Amino acid sequence: MGLWSGGDVVHPEELERSEELERALDDLLHGREPQVADPELKSLLEVARQRYQLALELRREAEKHRQRVWQLIEEKLRRQSTPK
């Protein structure tokens, strides 16, 4: 027997796994090491960890690029405003 959720039957084991995954993802996003026993959930978390790390790296690179673009714009504006 399962629990009703939005018209669907959710088995207690499935609900427990989803809650465990939710806690683990929350830990991961808050910089804590998730504690998961289920091998399938461990695999999912490893993929999530890799994607999160990639997103952080891309964010850092985008910020460097943004700063460089503004630097170039400011240099160009200074050159244009300098009397010849």
Backbone as CSV, one residue per row, in Angstrom:
resi,resn,N_x,N_y,N_z,CA_x,CA_y,CA_z,C_x,C_y,C_z
1,MET,0.845,-1.182,0.000,0.000,0.000,0.000,0.888,1.242,0.000
2,GLY,0.477,2.244,-0.749,1.262,3.462,-0.846,0.470,4.666,-0.395
3,LEU,1.127,5.807,-0.457,0.501,7.066,-0.076,-0.021,7.752,-1.336
4,TRP,-1.098,8.514,-1.183,-1.641,9.262,-2.307,-0.939,10.612,-2.388
5,SER,-0.511,10.942,-3.608,0.137,12.236,-3.823,-0.292,12.761,-5.180
6,GLY,-1.155,13.750,-5.193,-1.604,14.331,-6.449,-2.314,13.342,-7.346
7,GLY,-3.012,12.401,-6.782,-3.741,11.420,-7.574,-2.942,10.175,-7.883
8,ASP,-1.654,10.160,-7.590,-0.816,8.989,-7.834,-0.471,8.310,-6.518
9,VAL,-0.262,7.021,-6.606,0.162,6.280,-5.419,1.686,6.339,-5.353
10,VAL,2.200,6.777,-4.224,3.647,6.845,-4.012,3.992,5.841,-2.929
11,HIS,4.849,4.910,-3.267,5.242,3.891,-2.301,6.166,4.499,-1.254
12,PRO,6.050,4.063,-0.023,6.872,4.631,1.053,8.376,4.572,0.758
13,GLU,8.834,3.481,0.124,10.272,3.372,-0.192,10.692,4.453,-1.181
14,GLU,9.825,4.702,-2.158,10.105,5.729,-3.154,10.118,7.111,-2.514
15,LEU,9.183,7.337,-1.630,9.115,8.605,-0.915,10.365,8.805,-0.059
16,GLU,10.793,7.754,0.609,11.985,7.820,1.448,13.228,8.119,0.609
17,ARG,13.348,7.468,-0.553,14.499,7.709,-1.432,14.503,9.147,-1.945
18,SER,13.327,9.652,-2.305,13.270,11.028,-2.819,13.632,12.025,-1.720
19,GLU,13.210,11.748,-0.497,13.561,12.631,0.618,15.056,12.557,0.923
20,GLU,15.631,11.356,0.819,17.070,11.194,1.037,17.849,11.963,-0.029
21,LEU,17.395,11.869,-1.280,18.050,12.602,-2.355,17.912,14.108,-2.142
22,GLU,16.758,14.550,-1.722,16.540,15.970,-1.450,17.502,16.473,-0.373
23,ARG,17.632,15.716,0.713,18.559,16.108,1.793,19.998,16.136,1.284
24,ALA,20.355,15.129,0.488,21.723,15.041,-0.017,22.034,16.210,-0.951
25,LEU,21.114,16.557,-1.825,21.327,17.701,-2.715,21.426,19.000,-1.925
26,ASP,20.609,19.134,-0.905,20.675,20.303,-0.044,22.048,20.394,0.626
27,ASP,22.547,19.265,1.130,23.885,19.235,1.729,24.932,19.673,0.706
28,LEU,24.837,19.109,-0.482,25.799,19.415,-1.532,25.812,20.908,-1.843
29,LEU,24.644,21.498,-1.977,24.556,22.918,-2.307,25.008,23.827,-1.172
30,HIS,25.012,23.301,0.053,25.468,24.088,1.206,26.897,23.740,1.607
31,GLY,27.608,23.022,0.728,29.018,22.736,0.968,29.282,21.616,1.955
32,ARG,28.266,20.851,2.267,28.450,19.708,3.168,28.534,18.432,2.346
33,GLU,29.216,17.455,2.879,29.334,16.163,2.196,28.082,15.332,2.469
34,PRO,27.324,15.016,1.414,26.100,14.225,1.610,26.412,12.808,2.078
35,GLN,25.578,12.293,2.958,25.704,10.925,3.442,24.573,10.094,2.843
36,VAL,24.925,9.255,1.868,23.935,8.452,1.164,24.411,7.013,1.117
37,ALA,23.514,6.090,1.415,23.869,4.671,1.401,23.545,4.014,0.063
38,ASP,22.496,4.447,-0.577,22.013,3.828,-1.816,22.982,4.097,-2.976
39,PRO,23.481,3.041,-3.641,24.442,3.215,-4.739,23.889,4.046,-5.911
40,GLU,22.622,3.873,-6.225,22.028,4.638,-7.318,21.981,6.129,-6.966
41,LEU,21.611,6.433,-5.719,21.591,7.832,-5.289,23.003,8.415,-5.258
42,LYS,23.982,7.579,-4.884,25.374,8.049,-4.902,25.782,8.445,-6.314
43,SER,25.383,7.634,-7.294,25.700,7.951,-8.692,25.032,9.251,-9.122
44,LEU,23.767,9.403,-8.768,23.056,10.637,-9.102,23.727,11.848,-8.454
45,LEU,24.160,11.685,-7.222,24.830,12.789,-6.524,26.164,13.133,-7.165
46,GLU,26.874,12.126,-7.646,28.151,12.394,-8.296,27.941,13.206,-9.565
47,VAL,26.910,12.877,-10.318,26.583,13.662,-11.510,26.202,15.087,-11.093
48,ALA,25.398,15.208,-10.069,24.991,16.536,-9.583,26.212,17.327,-9.119
49,ARG,27.121,16.672,-8.420,28.339,17.342,-7.931,29.170,17.855,-9.103
50,GLN,29.352,17.032,-10.115,30.138,17.429,-11.282,29.479,18.590,-12.023
51,ARG,28.172,18.528,-12.181,27.461,19.611,-12.865,27.527,20.909,-12.057
52,TYR,27.432,20.795,-10.746,27.516,21.967,-9.878,28.910,22.604,-9.969
53,GLN,29.950,21.769,-9.927,31.319,22.274,-10.034,31.545,22.948,-11.385
54,LEU,31.033,22.345,-12.443,31.159,22.942,-13.769,30.444,24.287,-13.826
55,ALA,29.267,24.360,-13.240,28.515,25.616,-13.217,29.290,26.696,-12.469
56,LEU,29.930,26.328,-11.364,30.736,27.302,-10.609,31.925,27.783,-11.434
57,GLU,32.584,26.861,-12.118,33.727,27.229,-12.958,33.290,28.144,-14.094
58,LEU,32.175,27.813,-14.734,31.673,28.647,-15.820,31.293,30.036,-15.323
59,ARG,30.743,30.090,-14.129,30.379,31.383,-13.545,31.622,32.240,-13.304
60,ARG,32.686,31.608,-12.792,33.936,32.347,-12.568,34.523,32.856,-13.887
61,GLU,34.512,31.997,-14.907,35.040,32.396,-16.213,34.201,33.518,-16.827
62,ALA,32.899,33.426,-16.684,32.018,34.473,-17.218,32.299,35.804,-16.524
63,GLU,32.536,35.757,-15.233,32.837,36.988,-14.488,34.160,37.590,-14.961
64,LYS,35.171,36.757,-15.194,36.456,37.262,-15.717,36.240,37.926,-17.075
65,HIS,35.461,37.267,-17.909,35.196,37.791,-19.242,34.446,39.130,-19.149
66,ARG,33.454,39.187,-18.280,32.685,40.422,-18.098,33.597,41.567,-17.664
67,GLN,34.484,41.284,-16.721,35.408,42.322,-16.252,36.331,42.785,-17.366
68,ARG,36.812,41.849,-18.170,37.714,42.197,-19.279,36.990,43.048,-20.328
69,VAL,35.740,42.704,-20.631,34.968,43.479,-21.597,34.783,44.908,-21.105
70,TRP,34.426,45.071,-19.835,34.258,46.428,-19.291,35.574,47.191,-19.288
71,GLN,36.645,46.505,-19.028,37.958,47.138,-19.055,38.259,47.672,-20.463
72,LEU,37.964,46.869,-21.478,38.201,47.295,-22.857,37.301,48.470,-23.239
73,ILE,36.055,48.433,-22.805,35.127,49.534,-23.080,35.616,50.820,-22.434
74,GLU,36.041,50.723,-21.175,36.538,51.916,-20.475,37.785,52.474,-21.156
75,GLU,38.683,51.609,-21.588,39.888,52.063,-22.290,39.522,52.779,-23.584
76,LYS,38.591,52.214,-24.315,38.173,52.832,-25.576,37.527,54.194,-25.320
77,LEU,36.680,54.279,-24.299,36.040,55.557,-23.970,37.071,56.595,-23.554
78,ARG,38.075,56.188,-22.796,39.135,57.119,-22.388,39.910,57.640,-23.600
79,ARG,40.216,56.735,-24.523,40.953,57.150,-25.739,40.131,58.127,-26.561
80,GLN,38.816,57.891,-26.641,37.960,58.764,-27.432,37.768,60.124,-26.771
81,SER,37.814,60.175,-25.461,37.586,61.451,-24.767,38.861,62.243,-24.568
82,THR,40.014,61.648,-24.854,41.291,62.342,-24.701,41.507,63.246,-25.906
83,PRO,41.726,64.573,-25.669,41.959,65.494,-26.804,43.274,65.144,-27.495
84,LYS,43.244,65.327,-28.822,44.458,65.030,-29.612,45.199,66.274,-29.992
